[in-house]
Amino acid sequence: MHAPEEAAAETPLLELRSVSKLFKTRGRGGGTLALRDFSLRFEEAGGTVIALVGESGSGKTTAGRVALGLITPTEGEVLYAGRRLDRLSRQEQRRFRREVQAVAQDPYSAFNPFYRVGHVFRLVQRRLGVYASKAEARSALEETLEFVGLGGRNILSRYPHQLSGGERQRLILARALYVRPRIIIADEPVSMVDANLRLQILEIIERVRVELGISFLYISHDLSTVYHVANDILVMYQGEVVERGDARDVIENPSHAYTQLLLDATPSPDPSVRW
């Protein structure tokens, strides 16, 4: 009697299964293999941060875009709640778009410079219809802005160029949170802000994980931030995962030479203090 329920509970919310991605070169044979036999899964329970780390060109951003359904894999499959993305119904696609959100490296690119920043929230509500009424949508927006530290600033009436980099980054995180996602795919979310703002955004990510139970795919080349926010880590090199495991275990006791090279390249504010 309970077997079907148990089987459903074991189905990952999002899974990339043996995914490879070849970007073909126009007019020539071959191409660039950006991702090779890559696998990743987020369980239904949520509230975990999986970090993808590696140098530029390692395939981590490609993996994130595949997970978002923005790139179709050459081989392998991407499954949402056990169903392949390319076989979802229109209603399932809409649910996927709401539950799997993105936070970009450059928050300025997410805003149309001709509109005040409040426009992006109205657009999201109009397309995804998360809230049943304008009053409910307004209340949820105020609560979300308060959560990311932007409440009471009348910030929605400003244009993108009138905001600081930290305000834009928190706004784009608020936009993702506003639609009640279950997974956020964040590509270098703190690389374009200074150290003080970086800490604030990392603290928000931790609160989102703990208090809201939302999982993250945290894409970064910075192992120092990964060490503080990630539960698990996948180290990527030339499109392949060369090491994976508990984030602190991997960083404190790396088994692959490339992971050690990444650690050696990460600056420390105090060389006498360990990670």
N, C-alpha and C positions, 0 to 999 in steps of 0.2 A: 504493500500500500504506500510505503514512504519512498520507494526507490525512485520514482520519477522526480519527486521534489529534491532528493539528494543529488540526482544527476544534474538537475537545473542549477542547483546552487554551486556546482563545481565548474559550470561553464564560465570562462573568463568574460569580463565585460568587453575588453578589447584585446585582440591577439594578432600579432604579426608572426606568421608561421613560415619559416624557411624562405624569407623574402630576398630576392636579388633584383637589382635595377641596373640595366645597361642603357646609358645614354648614347644613342647611335650618332655617328658622325655623318653629316649630310654629304652625299656625293661620294662617300668612301665606304669601304667595308669596315667592320669592327666598330669601335667606339670606346667609351669610358665606363668601366664597371664601377659604379659608385657605391654599390651595396652588394654584399655576397652572403647568402645563406644566413640572413639575420632573423632572429626570433626574439619575441618579447611578449609578455602578457601582463595585463592588469586584472586582478581579481575583482569580483563583484563587491567585496567588502569595502574597498576604498581606503583612503587615508594613508597612502604610501607615496614616497618620492623615489622614483627611479632616475638615476642620472646617466646621461650619455656623455662621455668625455673623449676628447681627442683633439689633435691639431686641425687646422683648417684643411679641408679636403679629405678628412677621414671617413666621411659618410654620415655623420651624425645628423646634420640638417636634412639630408635626403631621407633618412629614417623617420624623422619627425613629419616630413611632408607626406610620406607614404601613410603614416599612421593617421593623418588628418584626411586622407582620401584625396589629396591634391595631386598626387602622382600615382599612376598605376604601375605596380611592380611588373618586371619582365617575367619573373618566376615567383612561385609561392603565392600566398593569399593573406588577405587582411580580413579578420572576422570581428564583427560587432555583435555581442550577445549570441555568439555561435553561428551567425549568418555572414556570408561574404558580402563585402561592401557593394560589389557590383551586382548583387542580386537582391538588394533591399528594395522594398516597396517605397512609394513616395512618402508615405507616413513614417516608415522606418528611417528613411533618409533624413527627414526633418528632425526626428528624435535624435539621430546620431549627430547632426549638426548642432543641436542644442547641448547634448551631453558631453561632446568632445570639442573643447574650445582651444583657441590658440592665443598665445601672448608673444608678440614679435620682438625682435631685438631692437628695432627702431620704431618706437611708438608713434613718431611723427607720421610715418607712412600709413598708419591706420586711420588717420583723420583727413577728411577733405578740407583743405585750407579755406575754401569758400563758405563753409558752414561753421556755426558755433558748435562746440564740442558736444552739447546736449543732443545734437542731431543723430549721432551714432547710436545713442540709447533708444531714441524713438524709432530708428530704422530697424534695430534688432527686434524690438517689441512688435513692430508691424509685420516683419517677415516670419518670426517664430511664434508669435502669439503666446508668450509664456504666461502672461497675466490676464485675468478675466475682465478686468475693468481698468480705466485710467487711474482711478484712486489707488487700486492695488499696485499698479505699475509704479506710480509716483512714490508710494510708501516704500516699496522694495528698492527703488533707486536711492532714496534718501538713506535707507539702512545700509546699502552697499557702499555708498560714498563715505558714510561714517566709519564703516569697517576698515577702509583703506586709508583713513586719516584725512579725508577731503570734505568732511561734512561741514556745513555752515559757512562755506566760502563763496557761495554764488558762482561756483566755477563753471557751471554748465552754460553760462551766458557768454563765456569768453571764446576767442578763436584760438586754434592750436598754437599759433606763433606767440600768443600772449602768456603761455604757460612755460614753466621751467621744465627741464628734462625729467626731473623727479616727479613733478605733477602729471606730466604726460604718461610716464611709465605706470604710475598708480592708477591713472584713469583707464588705461588699456587693460590693466588687471581687473579693475572694477567692471569694465564692459564684459569681460569673460565671466565674472562672478554673477553678474546681473541676471543671466539666463539660467542659473541654477545648474551648472555643469557637474559632471561626475569625474571628469579627467580634464586637466589643463596641460597642453603641450607648450612649454615655455622655452623659446630658443634664445639663449644668451640674454635673459631678462634683466641683468644688472650690469652688463658690459659697458653701457653708455652713460652711467651715472657715477658720481664720485663716491668715495669710500663711506661717508656718513649716510648718504641716501641708499647705498648698496645694503648696508646693515638694516635700514628700515624696511626695505622691500623684502629682504630675506626673512625678517621677523613676521611680515604679513603672510608670506608663503607658509611659514610654520604654523601660524594661527589658522590659516585656511585648511591646512591638513588636519590639525588636531581638533579644531572646533566645528568645522563644517564637513569633515570626512571626505574631502576632495583629494584625489590623487594627482600627481604631477609626473610628467616626463620632462625632466630638467636637463636641457642641453647646454653644455658649457665646456670651455677649455680650461676653466679656472678651478683647480682642485681644492683651493682653500675654501671657496663657497660651497662646493659639493660636499666637503667634509662636514659642514655644519648643517646642511639641510637634507641630505639624501639618506635614505634607508639602504638602498641597493645601488650598485654602480656597474655599468658596462663600459669598458675601455675599448675604443675603436681605433683601428689602424688600417688604412688603405681599404676601407669598406667592410672590414671584418671585425668581429668582437674577439679580442685577444685575451681578455680577462673579465670575469664577472664575479660578483659576490656581494657580501655585506660591505657597505661603503667604507666604514672605518677599518675593517679587517684588510681590505684591499689597499687602502692608502697607507696604513701603518705597516703592513707586511706584503708588499707587492711581490708577485711571483713571476711576472713577465718583465723582460728588459725594457719594453716600451713604456710600461707604467712607471718604472723607476726613472726613465728619462723625463717623463712629464712632471714627476715630483721634483726632480733636480732643477727643472726649469721654472718652478713656481717660487716666486720671491717670498721671503718671510720677513715680517717687520722686526723680529728678534731671533737671530739665528741660534741663540742659546736655548730657545724654548721649542720643544717638540710639538708636533701637530696636536 
